Amino acid sequence: MGAWVRRFGIRSRTQPDAVSQSLAHIDPTSCERHDPLVHHRSGGREMMRWCPVAALSVLLFLSSVVMGQGRPPETLKVSSLTMGDDSFLQGKTEDGSPVVLTGRLSLPDAEGRLPVVILLHGSAGPGGAQMPTWAKLLNENGIAAFALDSYTGRGLEEVFSDQGRLGILSPIYDLYRAVEILADHPAIDPDRIAVIGFSRGGVGALYSALIRFQKMYGPRRGRLLAHLPFYPPCNFELERDTEVGPAPIRHFHGIADDWNPIEVCRAYIGRLKASGADVEIFEYEGAQHAFDNPGAPAYFVNGQAQTSRNCLRKEVDGRLTNAATGEPFSWTQACVETGPATQYNGPAAEAATAAALATLKSAFETP
């Protein structure tokens, strides 16, 4: 195992972490899933309903998050484009539809222009406890947080049940535009911006490091100093995908993840390292997908969620193809499956957040 791989053996502890304690009373059979919103069907239509027990737990947890913040949060608008993946790869912005997204900027109680981390959500959307948890943690360490909502402005609540509703590469373009907005904010240091992305949002955090995409779409103002993807899909073969900028890439992944399996990410990070990139992967034994999300305390198999874990998407002449068939990739193909699992893992979450904070502090303190 290379020096760029850090593996952590996560075992149960006698004393659970604070989030696990606050959620321990949830009955695993109380809802189909342990997010405050659950899916069900009514009259042939998919609906959303509240899971009362999980919702109460998350609301109690979020109340503690909000109480811990210093300044009132701000809502900022981000002008972006909605493009298909092929249009994105080919630089055809004229094919995109303009869209106005929003994001929530939370600032620590500190003076001067501050470093900021942009948070990119996964396919379940921006709701729940994950983004506020990270925002609070960052604020407590003197770092501003900008939780970008890439779905509401596009009329979406989630895309995990139909991943084809939005291009998998769209978080990259959204991220670049958010950097520009934050660079103009009087409380933000435009030269100290980083990104953390989760699952689908991890695509934005990881592949925004590619020099190719930076030249095509990168921010005209502001600078990304660090890329921190959490359990993204890495089953891509993109053109020039080992040509990345100098900013450090720190990848966090559970070894038990069956939504976006770690093996292809190990291989990609290995190729990046061999090309001279500043990259490391942090692996956590026994940790599932979304291991840092306190809104998903119980092991849950999401029968509606699509996963591309058995697909390899290869770029050919600016188009994403299914490497096995040579056909244009589609979320209706046989390699796409449903039923991946998620579960919060307190020890893994604590280890990952500590490593992420160390990376951010180092990046923000570097001249």
N, C-alpha and C positions, 0 to 999 in steps of 0.2 A: 504494500500500500504506500503511495507516494506521500511526501511530506505535506502536500497540499490537501490531504484528506485528514479530517479530524473526526474520529468516531467516539461517541459517548455512549457508554452502557448505562441506560436509565432503568433503575429498579425502583420498586415501591419503597416509600419511606414510612417510618412509624408515624410521623406528623405530616399530614397533608398540607399543601400550600394554601394560602388564604382563599384563593378562588375556589379550589376544590372543596374547602370547608363550607363556603357559602352556598355551594350547589349540591352538597352531598345528600340533601334531603329529597332530591327529585326522584320520583318513582319512575324507573325506566320504562314501565308499561303505560305511563300516563298519556303519552302522545306518540304519534308515529315518528316524530323527530323532536329533538330538544332544542329547537329554535322557537322564538315566540310565535312565528308564523308557520303553519303547516299547510301542506297541499292536500286537497281532497277533490273529488269530482261530484258535481251536482247537476243532474239533468244533462249529462254528456259534456259539461263544461268543467274545465279545471278552475277551482276556486282557491282562495286563501282563507284560513280561519286561524283564530288565536288558540295557541296551546296555553291554557291558563297557568298551569304550574310553572312551566319553563318561562313564560312571559313574566310572571311575578319575580322569579329569581333574577332574570336579566334586568328588569326594571330596578330592583333593589341594588344590583351591582352597578348599573349605570348611574344611579343617584349618587353613589359613593365616588364614581369617576368625576361627575360634574362638580360635586362639592370640592374636589381636590384641585380644580383649575383656578388659575389666578385671574387673568383678564377675561372679559366676556368674549366668546367666540365670534368670528366674522364669517359671513357667507360671501364668497367671491365667485364671479362668473368667468368661465373659461370658454372661449370660442374655439371649436374644433371642427373636424370633418368626420363623417361616417363613410368609410370606404370598404370595399371588399378586399380580401387579402391579395388577390392578383393585382388589383389597381394599386394597392399599397406598394407591392414589390416592384411594380413597373413605374412608380412615381407619377401616376395619373391622378393628380389631385382634382383635375377637372371632372373626374367621375364621381367625386365625393359630394355628399350633401352637407351643407353647413348645419351645425348644431351648437346650441349653447348649453354647456354643462355647468354644474355648480360644485363648489367644494367648501368645506368647513375648516377655517383656519383657527387653530387654538394656540395662544401665545402664553409662554411662561411669564411670571411676574419678574421681569428682568429689564434692565436698561440697555440701550444701544440697539444696533441692527443685529438680528439674531440668525443663527443657522436654522434651517428648516428641512424637514423630511416629508416628502410627498408619499402618501399611503394609497396604494392601488388595490381595490377589492377584487374578490374572486367572482365566480359565476353566480353565486347566490345573491349578489348585490351588496350595497353599502350598509345595510341594516345590521342589527345584532350588536354583540359586545366586543367584537374583535377590534374594530377601528377605534372606538373610544378608549379601549384598554391601552392600545399603543400610543394614542395621543396623550393620555395621562402620563404614561411612563416617560415619554419624550419630554413633556413639559416639566416633569419633576427633575429632569436632568438638564434643564436650561435650553432645550431645543424646541422650536416651534413645530407644529404638525399641521399638515394640510391633507385632509381626507377627501379625495376626489370622488365624486359620484359620476360614474360614466354611463349610468343606465337611465335615470329618471328623465333627463333631457331628451333621451332617445325613445321614450315611451315604454321602457322595459322595467320589469321588477327583478327578473332573474333570467339567466340563459342556460342553466345547467340541464333543464329538461329538453332544450332544443338549442344546442351550441351553435347551430348554423345561423341563428338570428343576428349574430354580430361577428365580424371578422376577428379571428384569434389575435391578429397583430394590431388591432385598434388601440390597445392601451399604450403602445409606443407613441403614437401620434398625440394622443390625449396628454401623455406625460410631458412631451416637449412643449406643448402649448401652456400647460400649467406652470412650467418653469418660467416662461416669459411673464406670466401674470404675477408670480411671486417676486420676480426680479424687480418689478416696478413698485412693490409694496414698501412703504417707508419703514416698516419694522423689520424687514428681511434683508439679510446680507446676500446680494445676488451671486456672490462667489462662494457661498457655503450652502449648497442645496444637494440633497441626496434623495434616494428613492428606496422604499420598501414595497414590494408587491407580493400578493398572496395568490397562489394557484394561477388562475388566468391572469390576474394582475402581475404575477411573477414573470409572465412573458414580457410585459412592459419593463419590469425592473432589470431583467437579464439581457434581452436583445436590444434594448436602447443603448447598450454599450457598443454596438457594432458601428464602426466608423462609416460604413456604407449608409446606414440609416441616419446617422448624425449629419452627413453631408447632404442627404436628400431632404430631411425634415427638421433637423436639429434646431434648438432654440436660438433665436437671434440675440437674446439677452439672458443672462444667467448662466450658471455652470454647474453641471452635475459632478459632484466629487466622489460619490460612492453608489454602487448598485447592489442592493440586498434582496435577491429573490428568495421567497419561501415556497418550497415544493411546487415549482412550475412544471408544465410539460416541457420536455426537452427532445421530443421525438420529431425533430426537424433536421433536414440537411439543406441549409440555405447557402446561397453563393457567398463566398468570402466571410463565412461565419466565425472564423478564428481571428479576423482582423478587428480588434477592439481597441478602444482608447486606453489611456494610462490610469484611469480611475479604478480603484480596487473593486473586484466583484467577490462578494461573500454569499455563498449559496447555502441554504438551510433546508434539510430534508429528513423526513422520518424514513427509517429503513423498512418499516411495515406498510408504507404508503401503497395502496393498490389503486388509487385514482390516477396519480402520475408516478409510476414506479421509478425508483431511484436509479436503476441500472443505466438507463440512457443518459441521465444527467451526469453520472460518474464519468461516462465515456466522453461526453461533451466537455466537461470541466477538464478532463485529462488532455483533450486536444487543445483547449485554450492554454493550459499550463505549458504544454510542449511548444506552443507558438510564442511563449514569453510573456503571457498576460499575468497580471497581478490578481490571482484567483485562488480561492480555497473553497472546499465544500465541507460543511459541518453535518455529520450524520448522527442520528439518534435512534438507538436500538429500541424496538418495540413501539415506536411512535407512528401513529397513523397520519393520514391527510388532515390538515387543519389542526395540528397538535397544539398550536398556540391560541386557539379560539375558545375562550371560556364559555361561550354561548352554546357549545356542543359537548357537554360533559360526559354523555353516555355513548358507548359504541353504537353507531347507527349506520345501517346499510341503506343507502338512498336508491330505491328501485327505479326512480324516475330520472336519475342523473346520468348523462352520457359521459363516457370516457373514451379517449382515443388511445388507451394504453397498448393496444395491439396493432396500432397503425404506425407507419413511418411516412412522414410527409416530406417530400423532396421537391425542392424548387428546380423547375426545368423551364428555361426561357421566360423567367418572370412569372411562373404559375406554380401554385402548390399542387403537386400530384401525389397520388397514392403510389409509393415506391414499389409495392408488390404487383400492381396491375398496370401502372403507367397512365391510368385515367386521372382526370382532375379530381382532387380530393373533395369528398362530400361527407357530411355527417350522417348520411343515409347508407353508407357502405357497410359491408359485412364485418370489417375490422372494428367498427364502433360497437361498444358494449354498454350496458347499463348495470347499475348496482355497486358502485364503489362505496367505500366506508369512510367515515370521519370520526374523530374522537379527540377531545382535549387530553393533553398529557402534561400535568403540572411540572414535574421535574424537567422534562424536555423543553417546555416553554421557558422555564427560568434559565436554563443553560443557554438557550438560543438568544433570549433577550439580553443576557449579559454579554454574549459574544457580539451581538449586533451593536449594543451601546459602545463597546470597546472600539469597534470598527469606526463608528460614527465620530466618536471623540477624537480618534487619531486623525481621521480625514479632515475634520473641521479645524483641528489645531495645526495642520500642516500648512506652511506658508504657500 
